[in-house]
Amino acid sequence: MATPNLGLPVLAQGQAQKEITHNDALLRLDALVQTSIKSRALATPPGSPANGERWIVPSGATGAWAGQTDKIAFWREGAWAFFAPGVGWRVHVEDERLTVVWTDGAWRDRIVGTANGGAIRLVALEEELTLTGAFVDAATAVIADRMIVLAVASLTTQAITGATSYGVGVAGNNSQFGGSLGIALGSTNIGVIGPTAFYSNTPIRVTAAGSNFTGGKVRVVLYALAFTAPSS
């Protein structure tokens, strides 16, 4: 017999070795309450996990995780335990620094949603760009079609050479999120704009001022709202 929500084993009257059932219940609580996982992108089980570490198993996982898609993999006492999520379970994803919730048959990062799949979510996309030439476009810090952008922040992570300053923006508006930005290590800016909709995939662009980049690095973070249409 087990509890209906977390599946915790319960003691039976007159049961022998009650400590086994009790300890298993404690381990399940340890795995599932205030859950924080390492990642949901790792397809191959880690070679040397620490006792108590957890992951969400992605599609296509191999080895001991094969066939366990979307379950929480919990390393305990030298073996894997797997827990199927229930509606409303929330998990903090450490490498993404966000909380996801299990609903409508998937782990979703969203603020609110409707019964038929409509949703709104906050997005923060970070990328470090190595600077060369007149400008550099981001590969992952990309404004998706129909996103509403709130701000783009930047940090000079390696002193910039060649240019006398730089701008952060997009093609056609090189300083939309900040211009004449500092080339010294540690220079920062938070380019807040009025909520602005984009209607095609648009990479964040870092553009040199004064002369072309010959070196340096800038980390950018895109902050935006994303929307999902209802699925039924």
N, CA and C of each residue as an Amber inpcrd file, in Angstrom:
protein
   696
   0.8420000  -1.1890000   0.0000000   0.0000000   0.0000000   0.0000000
   0.8790000   1.2430000   0.0000000   0.4430000   2.2900000  -0.7410000
   1.2250000   3.5120000  -0.8430000   0.2970000   4.7240000  -0.7790000
   0.8640000   5.8650000  -0.4300000   0.0710000   7.0930000  -0.3940000
  -0.3030000   7.5010000  -1.8190000  -1.4360000   8.2050000  -2.0030000
  -1.9440000   8.4500000  -3.3510000  -1.1670000   9.4630000  -4.1750000
  -0.4420000  10.3820000  -3.5620000   0.2060000  11.4330000  -4.3380000
   1.6880000  11.1930000  -4.5960000   2.4580000  10.9300000  -3.5750000
   3.8880000  10.7030000  -3.7520000   4.2590000   9.2300000  -3.7980000
   3.2920000   8.3480000  -3.5990000   3.5790000   6.9190000  -3.6310000
   4.4630000   6.4580000  -2.4960000   4.3260000   7.0770000  -1.3290000
   5.1450000   6.6870000  -0.1810000   4.6420000   5.3740000   0.3970000
   5.5130000   4.4040000   0.5910000   5.0600000   3.1330000   1.1660000
   4.6430000   3.3290000   2.6190000   3.5750000   2.6600000   3.0020000
   3.0810000   2.7900000   4.3800000   3.2710000   1.4620000   5.1060000
   3.3600000   1.5520000   6.4080000   3.5670000   0.3620000   7.2150000
   2.2770000  -0.4400000   7.3390000   2.4140000  -1.7450000   7.2820000
   1.2730000  -2.6400000   7.4950000   1.2690000  -3.1020000   8.9510000
   0.0840000  -3.3680000   9.4510000  -0.0300000  -3.8310000  10.8260000
   0.7230000  -5.1420000  10.9890000   1.5770000  -5.1920000  12.0000000
   2.3310000  -6.4080000  12.2720000   3.4700000  -6.6660000  11.3090000
   3.8040000  -5.6950000  10.4750000   4.8440000  -5.8900000   9.4660000
   6.2090000  -6.0980000  10.1090000   6.9740000  -7.0450000   9.5850000
   8.3500000  -7.2390000  10.0090000   9.2590000  -6.2740000   9.2490000
  10.4070000  -5.9730000   9.8220000  11.4000000  -5.0820000   9.2090000
  10.7660000  -3.7680000   8.7430000  10.0580000  -3.1320000   9.6450000
   9.3920000  -1.8740000   9.3380000  10.3660000  -0.7930000   8.8900000
  11.6150000  -0.9120000   9.3220000  12.5880000   0.1280000   8.9780000
  12.8130000   0.2190000   7.4680000  12.6450000  -0.8970000   6.7420000
  12.8510000  -0.8750000   5.2920000  11.7990000  -0.0040000   4.6230000
  10.5450000  -0.2260000   4.9860000   9.4580000   0.5760000   4.4270000
   9.5820000   2.0340000   4.8430000   9.8730000   2.2480000   6.1120000
  10.0000000   3.6140000   6.6170000  11.1290000   4.3610000   5.9180000
  12.2920000   3.7210000   5.7750000  13.4320000   4.3720000   5.1380000
  13.1650000   4.6570000   3.6610000  12.4510000   3.7550000   2.9950000
  12.1200000   3.9960000   1.5880000  11.2150000   5.2220000   1.4600000
  10.2750000   5.3680000   2.3730000   9.4030000   6.5430000   2.3540000
  10.2060000   7.8170000   2.5690000  11.1720000   7.7870000   3.4990000
  12.0030000   8.9620000   3.7370000  12.8270000   9.3180000   2.5100000
  13.3570000   8.3100000   1.8240000  14.1600000   8.5670000   0.6270000
  13.3140000   9.1790000  -0.4920000  12.0700000   8.7140000  -0.6060000
  11.1840000   9.3010000  -1.6140000  10.8860000  10.7640000  -1.2810000
  10.6450000  11.0520000  -0.0240000  10.4410000  12.4360000   0.3780000
  11.6760000  13.2760000   0.0830000  12.8470000  12.7270000   0.3460000
  14.0920000  13.4370000   0.1010000  14.2690000  13.7370000  -1.3840000
  13.7750000  12.8390000  -2.2370000  13.9070000  13.0160000  -3.6830000
  12.8950000  13.9990000  -4.2470000  11.6780000  14.0290000  -3.6880000
  10.5680000  14.6950000  -4.3520000  10.0880000  15.9790000  -3.6960000
  10.4940000  16.2570000  -2.4760000  10.0690000  17.4830000  -1.8100000
  11.1460000  18.5510000  -1.9960000  10.7360000  19.7780000  -2.3860000
  11.6750000  20.8630000  -2.6940000  12.7090000  20.3940000  -3.7130000
  12.2130000  19.8140000  -4.8020000  13.0870000  19.1460000  -5.7620000
  13.9120000  20.1330000  -6.5830000  15.2030000  19.8870000  -6.6460000
  16.1160000  20.6330000  -7.5040000  16.9270000  19.6210000  -8.3030000
  16.8760000  19.7300000  -9.6250000  17.5890000  18.7740000 -10.4750000
  18.8030000  19.4360000 -11.1100000  19.7670000  18.6270000 -11.4980000
  20.9790000  19.1580000 -12.1160000  20.7040000  19.6700000 -13.5230000
  19.9310000  18.9020000 -14.3120000  19.6910000  19.2590000 -15.7070000
  18.5450000  18.4180000 -16.2460000  17.9670000  18.8570000 -17.3660000
  16.9860000  18.0470000 -18.0930000  17.4520000  17.8130000 -19.5280000
  18.7580000  18.0530000 -19.7790000  19.3010000  17.9350000 -21.1360000
  20.2890000  16.7850000 -21.2800000  20.6570000  16.1350000 -20.1960000
  21.6750000  15.0840000 -20.2380000  21.0450000  13.7600000 -20.6580000
  21.4830000  13.2320000 -21.8120000  20.8950000  12.0000000 -22.3290000
  21.6140000  10.7420000 -21.8510000  22.8610000  10.8860000 -21.4230000
  23.6430000   9.7520000 -20.9310000  23.8010000   9.8820000 -19.4290000
  23.4550000   8.8690000 -18.6510000  23.5820000   8.9680000 -17.1940000
  25.0010000   9.3550000 -16.7880000  25.1580000  10.2430000 -15.8040000
  26.5040000  10.6450000 -15.3700000  27.2750000   9.4630000 -14.8080000
  28.5850000   9.4970000 -15.0100000  29.4010000   8.3650000 -14.5960000
  29.6100000   8.2590000 -13.1030000  29.6810000   9.3980000 -12.4070000
  29.9570000   9.3770000 -10.9670000  29.0320000  10.3470000 -10.2360000
  27.7390000  10.0500000 -10.2120000  26.8190000  10.9620000  -9.5240000
  27.0190000  10.9130000  -8.0150000  26.7470000  12.0400000  -7.3690000
  26.7890000  12.0740000  -5.9120000  25.4650000  11.5700000  -5.3570000
  25.5230000  10.9550000  -4.1850000  24.3090000  10.4340000  -3.5770000
  23.2950000  11.5610000  -3.3900000  22.0730000  11.3470000  -3.8780000
  21.0130000  12.3300000  -3.7400000  20.8240000  13.2300000  -4.9390000
  21.7200000  13.2070000  -5.9200000  21.5660000  14.0630000  -7.0930000
  20.4320000  13.5610000  -7.9830000  19.7970000  14.5250000  -8.6780000
  18.6180000  14.2100000  -9.4850000  18.7050000  14.8710000 -10.8500000
  18.0720000  14.2420000 -11.8340000  17.9590000  14.7660000 -13.1880000
  16.5460000  14.4930000 -13.7040000  16.0980000  15.2620000 -14.6880000
  14.9280000  14.8800000 -15.4780000  15.4560000  14.1760000 -16.7160000
  14.9280000  13.0130000 -17.0140000  15.4090000  12.2090000 -18.1340000
  14.8200000  12.7490000 -19.4360000  15.6600000  13.1510000 -20.4090000
  15.1360000  13.6520000 -21.6780000  14.7900000  12.5110000 -22.6300000
  14.0880000  12.8510000 -23.6850000  13.7670000  11.8690000 -24.7170000
  15.0520000  11.3570000 -25.3530000  15.1100000  10.0600000 -25.6370000
  16.2740000   9.4690000 -26.2790000  17.4090000   9.1240000 -25.3460000
  17.1610000   9.1310000 -24.0440000  18.2180000   8.8090000 -23.0830000
  18.6820000   7.3670000 -23.2510000  19.9190000   7.1250000 -22.8660000
  20.5320000   5.8050000 -23.0590000  20.9070000   5.1810000 -21.7250000
  21.4530000   3.9730000 -21.8180000  21.9410000   3.2820000 -20.6370000
  20.8410000   3.0190000 -19.6280000  21.1500000   3.2500000 -18.3610000
  20.1790000   2.9870000 -17.2930000  18.9590000   3.8880000 -17.3820000
  19.0530000   4.9780000 -18.1480000  17.9280000   5.9000000 -18.2800000
  17.0120000   5.5810000 -19.4650000  17.3770000   4.6140000 -20.2740000
  16.5710000   4.2930000 -21.4560000  15.1360000   3.9430000 -21.0480000
  14.1660000   4.5230000 -21.7570000  12.7660000   4.2340000 -21.4790000
  12.1880000   4.9770000 -20.2910000  12.9440000   5.9080000 -19.7130000
  12.4880000   6.6290000 -18.5190000  12.1940000   8.1030000 -18.8150000
  11.8620000   8.4290000 -20.0470000  11.6550000   9.8180000 -20.4780000
  10.7100000  10.5750000 -19.5430000  11.1370000  11.7770000 -19.1700000
  10.3870000  12.7370000 -18.3480000  10.3340000  12.3750000 -16.8670000
  10.8330000  11.2240000 -16.4850000  10.8480000  10.8690000 -15.0720000
  12.0060000  11.5600000 -14.3580000  11.8780000  11.6850000 -13.0450000
  12.9660000  12.2020000 -12.2210000  13.8730000  11.0310000 -11.8540000
  15.1290000  11.1190000 -12.2910000  16.1170000  10.0840000 -11.9770000
  16.8530000  10.4880000 -10.7090000  16.8310000   9.6290000  -9.7110000
  17.3690000   9.9140000  -8.3770000  18.4300000   8.8740000  -8.0490000
  19.6800000   9.3310000  -7.8400000  20.7680000   8.4190000  -7.4950000
  20.8140000   8.2540000  -5.9760000  20.5440000   7.0510000  -5.5300000
  20.5250000   6.8110000  -4.1010000  21.1670000   5.4740000  -3.7780000
  22.1130000   5.5190000  -2.8820000  22.7630000   4.3050000  -2.3710000
  23.2780000   3.4130000  -3.4980000  23.8710000   4.0500000  -4.5160000
  24.5260000   3.2900000  -5.5820000  23.6240000   2.7840000  -6.6750000
  22.3830000   3.2570000  -6.7600000  21.4700000   2.7800000  -7.8010000
  20.5220000   3.9130000  -8.1920000  19.9280000   3.7740000  -9.3760000
  18.9690000   4.7540000  -9.8560000  17.5570000   4.3860000  -9.4270000
  16.8200000   5.3970000  -8.9830000  15.3820000   5.2590000  -8.7610000
  14.7020000   6.2790000  -9.6700000  13.5330000   5.9360000 -10.2090000
  12.8400000   6.8040000 -11.1560000  11.4310000   7.0950000 -10.6520000
  11.0350000   8.3650000 -10.7670000   9.7220000   8.7820000 -10.2950000
   8.9770000   9.4840000 -11.4150000   7.7900000   8.9590000 -11.7440000
   6.9480000   9.5930000 -12.7570000   6.2600000  10.8060000 -12.1420000
   6.3000000  11.9630000 -12.8030000   5.7120000  13.1760000 -12.2190000
   4.1940000  13.1550000 -12.2600000   3.5890000  13.8770000 -11.3320000
   2.1500000  14.0820000 -11.3180000   1.8330000  15.5250000 -11.6720000
   0.5970000  15.7760000 -12.0500000   0.1880000  17.1230000 -12.4540000
   0.4690000  18.1280000 -11.3360000   1.1460000  19.2130000 -11.6940000
   1.4510000  20.2630000 -10.7380000   2.7930000  20.1450000 -10.0490000
   3.5170000  19.0460000 -10.2700000   4.8420000  18.9380000  -9.6580000
   5.7460000  20.0400000 -10.1990000   6.4990000  20.6880000  -9.3220000
   7.4190000  21.7460000  -9.6890000   8.8430000  21.3420000  -9.3620000
   9.7350000  21.6390000 -10.2870000  11.1340000  21.2440000 -10.1530000
  12.0180000  22.4130000 -10.5740000  13.0180000  22.7210000  -9.7620000
  13.9900000  23.7480000 -10.1390000  15.1050000  23.0980000 -10.9500000
  15.3810000  23.6470000 -12.1450000  16.4270000  23.1320000 -13.0320000
  17.6780000  23.9800000 -12.8260000  18.7010000  23.3990000 -12.2280000
  19.8540000  24.1810000 -11.7900000  20.6270000  24.8100000 -12.9390000
  20.8950000  24.0460000 -14.0250000  21.7220000  24.6070000 -15.0930000
  20.9830000  25.6390000 -15.9290000  19.6530000  25.6610000 -15.8590000
  18.8750000  26.6690000 -16.5760000  18.3860000  27.7890000 -15.6600000
  18.4990000  27.5720000 -14.3540000  18.0680000  28.5540000 -13.3610000
  16.6050000  28.9550000 -13.5600000  15.7700000  27.9470000 -13.7090000
  14.3370000  28.1850000 -13.8330000  13.5770000  27.0340000 -13.2010000
  12.2960000  27.2830000 -12.9490000  11.4230000  26.2630000 -12.3810000
  10.4370000  25.8100000 -13.4450000  10.2940000  24.5030000 -13.5750000
   9.3630000  23.9330000 -14.5460000   8.2630000  23.1920000 -13.7950000
   7.1190000  23.0760000 -14.4600000   5.9700000  22.4040000 -13.8550000
   5.4750000  21.3220000 -14.8050000   5.0370000  20.1880000 -14.2470000
   4.5120000  19.1010000 -15.0700000   3.0160000  19.3270000 -15.2830000
   2.6320000  19.5830000 -16.5160000   1.2300000  19.7890000 -16.8600000
   1.0140000  19.4700000 -18.3220000  -0.1660000  18.9810000 -18.6470000
  -0.4980000  18.6140000 -20.0280000   0.5230000  17.6470000 -20.6180000
   1.0340000  16.7500000 -19.7860000   1.9210000  15.6950000 -20.2690000
   3.3320000  16.1100000 -20.5920000   3.7990000  17.2480000 -20.0450000
   5.1680000  17.6870000 -20.3170000   5.6540000  18.5920000 -19.2010000
   6.9820000  18.7310000 -19.1040000   7.5860000  19.7130000 -18.2190000
   7.5660000  21.0590000 -18.9280000   6.9360000  22.0630000 -18.3280000
   6.7690000  23.3470000 -18.9990000   7.2520000  24.4790000 -18.0940000
   7.9440000  25.4400000 -18.7230000   8.3600000  26.6400000 -18.0140000
   7.4470000  27.7770000 -18.4690000   6.4580000  28.0770000 -17.6690000
   5.4930000  29.0910000 -18.0610000   4.9460000  29.7940000 -16.8290000
   4.3700000  30.9790000 -17.0600000   3.7950000  31.7310000 -15.9580000
   2.3720000  31.2440000 -15.6960000   1.5320000  31.3250000 -16.7120000
   0.1540000  30.8630000 -16.6000000  -0.2310000  30.1910000 -17.9060000
  -1.2390000  29.3620000 -17.8430000  -1.6950000  28.6890000 -19.0420000
  -3.1820000  28.4190000 -18.9860000  -3.7400000  28.0680000 -20.1320000
  -5.1550000  27.7540000 -20.2360000  -5.3540000  26.2540000 -20.3360000
  -6.6040000  25.8440000 -20.2360000  -6.9230000  24.4160000 -20.2640000
  -6.5700000  23.7780000 -21.5990000  -6.4860000  24.5640000 -22.6590000
  -6.2420000  24.0050000 -23.9880000  -4.8790000  24.3660000 -24.5530000
  -3.9270000  24.6380000 -23.6770000  -2.5380000  24.7600000 -24.1060000
  -2.0160000  26.1610000 -24.3150000  -2.8470000  27.1870000 -24.2330000
  -2.3370000  28.5480000 -24.3280000  -1.4790000  28.8790000 -23.1160000
  -0.3990000  29.6280000 -23.3280000   0.5000000  29.9140000 -22.2050000
   1.3230000  31.1560000 -22.4820000   1.7850000  31.7780000 -21.4060000
   2.7400000  32.8720000 -21.4670000   3.8830000  32.5230000 -20.5410000
   5.1210000  32.8480000 -20.9670000   6.2790000  32.5360000 -20.1370000
   7.3370000  33.6120000 -20.2720000   8.1230000  33.7390000 -19.2320000
   9.2810000  34.6130000 -19.2430000  10.4680000  33.8730000 -19.8400000
  11.2700000  34.5910000 -20.6060000  12.4410000  34.0010000 -21.2510000
  13.6700000  34.8190000 -20.8880000  14.7600000  34.1400000 -20.5370000
  16.0600000  34.7920000 -20.3430000  17.0890000  33.9340000 -21.0690000
  17.6490000  34.4640000 -22.1460000  18.6250000  33.7440000 -22.9630000
  19.9810000  34.4250000 -22.8500000  20.9870000  33.6670000 -22.4590000
  22.3280000  34.2210000 -22.2250000  23.3300000  33.6360000 -23.2040000
  24.2360000  34.4880000 -23.6800000  25.2920000  34.0200000 -24.5830000
  26.5000000  34.9390000 -24.4700000  27.6870000  34.3650000 -24.4920000
  28.9210000  35.1420000 -24.5390000  29.4200000  35.1700000 -25.9780000
  29.6790000  36.3730000 -26.4990000  30.1070000  36.5480000 -27.8780000
  31.5860000  36.9100000 -27.9310000  32.3410000  36.2220000 -28.7800000
  33.7300000  36.5720000 -29.0550000  33.7260000  37.5720000 -30.2040000
  34.3560000  38.7280000 -29.9960000  34.1970000  39.8490000 -30.9070000
  35.2920000  39.9050000 -31.9650000  34.8650000  40.0740000 -33.2110000
  35.7820000  40.2400000 -34.3300000  35.0400000  40.9300000 -35.4560000
  35.7340000  41.7790000 -36.1860000  35.1130000  42.4350000 -37.3310000
  34.1910000  43.5740000 -36.9270000  33.2880000  43.9210000 -37.8440000
  32.4020000  45.0720000 -37.6310000  31.2820000  44.7760000 -36.6420000
  30.8090000  43.5390000 -36.6090000  29.7360000  43.1550000 -35.6820000
  29.7170000  41.6540000 -35.5290000  29.0390000  41.1980000 -34.4820000
  28.8590000  39.7680000 -34.2330000  27.4000000  39.5360000 -33.8600000
  26.7740000  38.5690000 -34.5350000  25.4020000  38.1890000 -34.2070000
  25.3860000  36.9910000 -33.2670000  24.4660000  37.0050000 -32.3280000
  24.3150000  35.8880000 -31.3900000  23.7660000  34.6600000 -32.1060000
  24.1300000  33.4920000 -31.6020000  23.6100000  32.2360000 -32.1490000
  22.4560000  31.7040000 -31.3230000  22.4710000  31.9510000 -30.0030000
  21.4110000  31.4340000 -29.1390000  20.5760000  32.5470000 -28.5010000
  21.1610000  33.7230000 -28.3010000  20.3940000  34.8610000 -27.7760000
  19.6430000  35.4980000 -28.9410000  18.6170000  34.7960000 -29.3710000
  17.8530000  35.1780000 -30.5580000  16.4080000  35.4570000 -30.1560000
  15.8990000  36.5940000 -30.5690000  14.4980000  36.9380000 -30.3330000
  13.6550000  36.1070000 -31.2870000  12.7860000  35.2660000 -30.7500000
  11.9580000  34.4050000 -31.5890000  10.7710000  35.1790000 -32.1530000
  10.2830000  34.6900000 -33.2710000   9.0900000  35.2590000 -33.8950000
   7.9480000  35.3600000 -32.8840000   7.3390000  36.5350000 -32.7630000
   6.2100000  36.8360000 -31.8830000   6.6010000  36.9880000 -30.4130000
   7.8590000  37.1040000 -30.1220000   8.2680000  37.4540000 -28.7630000
   8.0830000  38.9480000 -28.5290000   7.8640000  39.3220000 -27.2730000
   7.8810000  40.7200000 -26.8520000   9.1070000  40.9140000 -25.9680000
  10.0170000  41.7700000 -26.4190000  11.2760000  41.9910000 -25.7180000
  11.1050000  43.1010000 -24.6850000  11.6810000  42.8620000 -23.4970000
  11.6470000  43.8340000 -22.4110000  12.9880000  44.5330000 -22.2330000
  14.0880000  43.8000000 -22.4040000  15.4120000  44.3750000 -22.1910000
  16.4720000  43.4090000 -22.7020000  17.6760000  43.9570000 -22.9260000
  18.8660000  43.1540000 -23.1740000  19.9830000  43.7410000 -22.3220000
  20.5720000  42.9170000 -21.4820000  21.6790000  43.3400000 -20.6290000
  22.9960000  42.8710000 -21.2420000  24.0790000  43.5940000 -20.9280000
  25.3850000  43.2180000 -21.4610000  26.4660000  43.4080000 -20.4100000
  27.5220000  42.6240000 -20.5320000  28.6860000  42.6880000 -19.6580000
  29.9270000  42.4310000 -20.4970000  30.9140000  43.3170000 -20.4140000
  32.1880000  43.0990000 -21.0890000  32.9970000  42.1120000 -20.2510000
  33.1200000  40.8890000 -20.7420000  33.7810000  39.8320000 -19.9750000
  35.2600000  39.6920000 -20.3050000  35.6910000  40.3070000 -21.4090000
  37.1140000  40.3890000 -21.7520000  37.3200000  41.7410000 -22.4260000
  38.3290000  42.4940000 -21.9720000  38.5500000  43.8380000 -22.5000000
  38.5810000  43.8260000 -24.0240000  37.9130000  44.7930000 -24.6170000
  37.7300000  44.8450000 -26.0600000  38.8470000  45.6630000 -26.6990000
  39.3540000  45.1540000 -27.8130000  40.3760000  45.8750000 -28.5730000
  39.8330000  46.1970000 -29.9580000  40.4460000  47.2220000 -30.5580000
  40.0220000  47.6540000 -31.8950000  38.9890000  48.7520000 -31.8130000
  37.7990000  48.4530000 -31.3330000  36.7170000  49.4300000 -31.2210000
  36.9290000  50.3480000 -30.0290000  36.3770000  51.5560000 -30.1240000
  36.4380000  52.4980000 -29.0050000  35.2280000  52.3640000 -28.0850000
  34.1620000  51.7520000 -28.5730000  32.9720000  51.4360000 -27.7870000
  32.1580000  50.4570000 -28.6210000  30.9920000  50.0940000 -28.1260000
  30.1540000  49.1830000 -28.9070000  28.6870000  49.4310000 -28.5970000
  27.8540000  48.9120000 -29.4910000  26.4190000  48.9850000 -29.2840000
  25.8190000  47.6010000 -29.2390000  24.6940000  47.4760000 -28.5380000
  23.9480000  46.2240000 -28.4810000  22.5720000  46.4880000 -29.0760000
  22.2320000  45.7330000 -30.0930000  20.9400000  45.9290000 -30.7440000
  20.6320000  44.7700000 -31.6620000  20.0370000  45.0990000 -32.8020000
  19.6980000  44.1170000 -33.8230000  20.0610000  44.7260000 -35.1700000
  20.0370000  43.9280000 -36.2240000  20.3080000  44.4420000 -37.5650000
  19.3290000  45.5740000 -37.8670000  19.8550000  46.6900000 -38.3280000
  19.0250000  47.8410000 -38.6250000  18.8600000  48.7990000 -37.4690000
  19.2220000  48.3860000 -36.2680000  19.1680000  49.2610000 -35.0830000
  20.2470000  48.7860000 -34.1230000  21.4710000  49.1770000 -34.4300000
  22.6340000  48.6150000 -33.7370000  22.7380000  48.9910000 -32.2660000
  22.0400000  50.0310000 -31.8300000  22.1270000  50.4560000 -30.4290000
  20.7570000  50.4540000 -29.7540000  19.8550000  49.5900000 -30.2170000
  18.5070000  49.5470000 -29.6470000  18.5330000  49.2830000 -28.1490000
  19.5160000  48.5120000 -27.6830000  19.6020000  48.1580000 -26.2650000
  20.8050000  48.8040000 -25.5810000  21.4010000  49.7890000 -26.2310000
  22.5120000  50.5110000 -25.6250000  23.5900000  50.8400000 -26.6280000
  24.0860000  52.0850000 -26.6100000  25.1650000  52.5180000 -27.4830000
  26.2830000  53.1340000 -26.6880000  27.4440000  53.2820000 -27.3290000
  28.6420000  53.8510000 -26.6920000  28.9740000  53.1220000 -25.3940000
  28.8730000  51.8150000 -25.4190000  29.0940000  51.0080000 -24.2140000
  30.5750000  50.7800000 -23.9810000  30.9350000  50.5600000 -22.7090000
  32.3370000  50.5010000 -22.2980000  33.0650000  49.2590000 -22.7520000
  34.3230000  49.4570000 -23.2000000  35.1340000  48.3390000 -23.6790000
  35.9850000  47.7290000 -22.5680000  36.0410000  48.3640000 -21.3920000
  36.8620000  47.8490000 -20.2960000  36.2040000  46.6270000 -19.6610000
  37.0360000  45.7450000 -19.1590000  36.5500000  44.5640000 -18.4580000
  35.6020000  44.9710000 -17.3390000  34.4350000  44.3380000 -17.2850000
  33.4810000  44.5850000 -16.2270000  32.4400000  45.6370000 -16.5380000
  32.5520000  46.3250000 -17.6840000  31.5500000  47.3270000 -18.0500000
  30.1970000  46.6450000 -18.2790000  29.1360000  47.2520000 -17.7630000
  27.8120000  46.6400000 -17.8640000  26.7790000  47.6540000 -18.3480000
  25.6830000  47.1180000 -18.8400000  24.5460000  47.9390000 -19.2290000
  23.2840000  47.0900000 -19.1920000  22.1690000  47.6980000 -18.8070000
  20.8630000  47.0500000 -18.9090000  20.0200000  47.9020000 -19.8470000
  19.8500000  47.4080000 -21.0510000  19.1300000  48.1500000 -22.0750000
  17.6460000  47.8980000 -22.0030000  16.9490000  48.6770000 -21.1730000
  15.5020000  48.5280000 -21.0050000  14.7930000  49.3300000 -22.0970000
  13.8230000  48.7070000 -22.7400000  13.0360000  49.3940000 -23.7580000
  11.5570000  49.1930000 -23.4430000  10.7000000  49.9830000 -24.0710000
   9.2770000  49.7010000 -23.9700000   8.9970000  48.3520000 -24.6000000
   8.0800000  47.5560000 -24.0500000   7.8110000  46.2310000 -24.6230000
   7.6430000  46.3080000 -26.1370000   8.4850000  45.5510000 -26.8530000
   8.5450000  45.6440000 -28.3130000   8.3790000  44.2690000 -28.9290000
   7.4280000  44.1350000 -29.8330000   7.1690000  42.8540000 -30.4980000
   8.0660000  42.6960000 -31.7180000   8.5280000  41.4650000 -31.9380000
   9.3010000  41.1150000 -33.1230000   8.5380000  40.0470000 -33.8960000
   8.6150000  40.1130000 -35.2320000   7.7960000  39.2390000 -36.0640000
   8.6150000  38.2970000 -36.9400000   9.8830000  38.1510000 -36.5930000
  10.7360000  37.1370000 -37.2200000  11.8840000  36.8490000 -36.2630000
  12.5270000  35.7060000 -36.4260000  13.6540000  35.3600000 -35.5700000
  14.7730000  36.3770000 -35.7850000  15.2010000  37.0370000 -34.7000000
  16.1340000  38.1620000 -34.8050000  17.2490000  38.0150000 -33.7820000
  18.4940000  37.7700000 -34.2260000  19.5920000  37.6340000 -33.2670000
  19.9930000  38.9770000 -32.6680000  20.4200000  38.9540000 -31.4230000
  21.0300000  40.1250000 -30.8030000  22.3660000  40.3740000 -31.4920000
  22.6530000  41.6330000 -31.7760000  23.8840000  41.9920000 -32.4830000
  24.7250000  42.9340000 -31.6220000  26.0410000  42.6730000 -31.5540000
  27.0020000  43.5660000 -30.9120000  27.8290000  44.2030000 -32.0230000
  27.8040000  45.5370000 -32.0860000  28.4120000  46.2700000 -33.1940000
  29.5360000  47.1710000 -32.6970000  30.6660000  47.1460000 -33.4080000
  31.8160000  47.9690000 -33.0490000  31.5780000  49.4290000 -33.4160000
  32.1290000  50.3300000 -32.6060000  32.1120000  51.7660000 -32.8990000
  33.5470000  52.2720000 -32.9580000  33.8310000  53.1690000 -33.8990000
  35.1680000  53.7390000 -34.0350000  36.0590000  52.9580000 -34.9630000
  36.0410000  51.6580000 -34.8500000  36.8150000  50.7660000 -35.7130000
  36.3360000  49.3500000 -35.4570000  36.7910000  48.4090000 -36.2640000
  36.3620000  47.0180000 -36.1030000  36.9290000  46.3980000 -34.8280000
  36.2220000  45.3880000 -34.3280000  36.7320000  44.5980000 -33.2050000
  37.9570000  43.8120000 -33.6420000  38.9660000  43.7780000 -32.7810000
  40.1100000  42.8790000 -32.9880000  40.2590000  41.8910000 -31.8340000
  39.3890000  42.0070000 -30.8360000  39.4250000  41.0860000 -29.7040000
  38.4360000  41.5130000 -28.6430000  38.2630000  40.6420000 -27.6540000
  37.3540000  40.9220000 -26.5500000  36.1200000  40.0490000 -26.5720000
  35.3870000  40.0770000 -25.4590000  34.1700000  39.2760000 -25.3340000
  33.0980000  40.0690000 -24.5980000  31.8630000  39.8390000 -24.9870000
  30.7140000  40.4530000 -24.3390000  29.6660000  39.3760000 -24.0880000
  29.1210000  39.3580000 -22.8650000  28.0120000  38.4590000 -22.5590000
  26.7200000  39.2620000 -22.6200000  25.7410000  38.7360000 -23.3470000
  24.4410000  39.3990000 -23.4470000  23.3680000  38.4870000 -22.8680000
  22.3270000  39.1100000 -22.3000000  21.1740000  38.3700000 -21.7910000
  19.9130000  39.0280000 -22.3410000  19.1260000  38.2480000 -23.0460000
  17.8610000  38.6980000 -23.6150000  16.7260000  38.3680000 -22.6540000
  15.9030000  39.3710000 -22.3270000  14.7380000  39.1740000 -21.4680000
  13.4840000  39.4510000 -22.2980000  12.5610000  38.4790000 -22.3140000
  11.4040000  38.6220000 -23.1880000  10.2120000  37.8200000 -22.6660000
   9.0700000  38.0640000 -23.2620000   7.8660000  37.2800000 -23.0420000
   7.5910000  36.4500000 -24.2840000   7.2470000  35.1850000 -24.0770000
   6.9120000  34.3020000 -25.1920000   5.5070000  33.7320000 -24.9720000
   4.8300000  33.4380000 -26.0600000   3.4380000  33.0340000 -26.0080000
   3.2230000  31.7370000 -26.7840000   2.2810000  30.9390000 -26.3240000
   1.9190000  29.7020000 -26.9910000   0.4480000  29.7250000 -27.3390000
   0.1430000  29.4070000 -28.6030000  -1.2600000  29.3620000 -29.0300000
  -1.9220000  28.1020000 -28.4600000  -3.2400000  28.0960000 -28.2750000
  -3.9040000  26.8840000 -27.7950000  -3.7250000  25.7520000 -28.7910000
  -3.6170000  24.5500000 -28.2520000  -3.4030000  23.3830000 -29.1060000
  -4.6870000  22.6590000 -29.4710000  -5.7860000  23.0490000 -28.8500000
  -7.0700000  22.3950000 -29.1660000  -8.2070000  23.3340000 -28.8230000
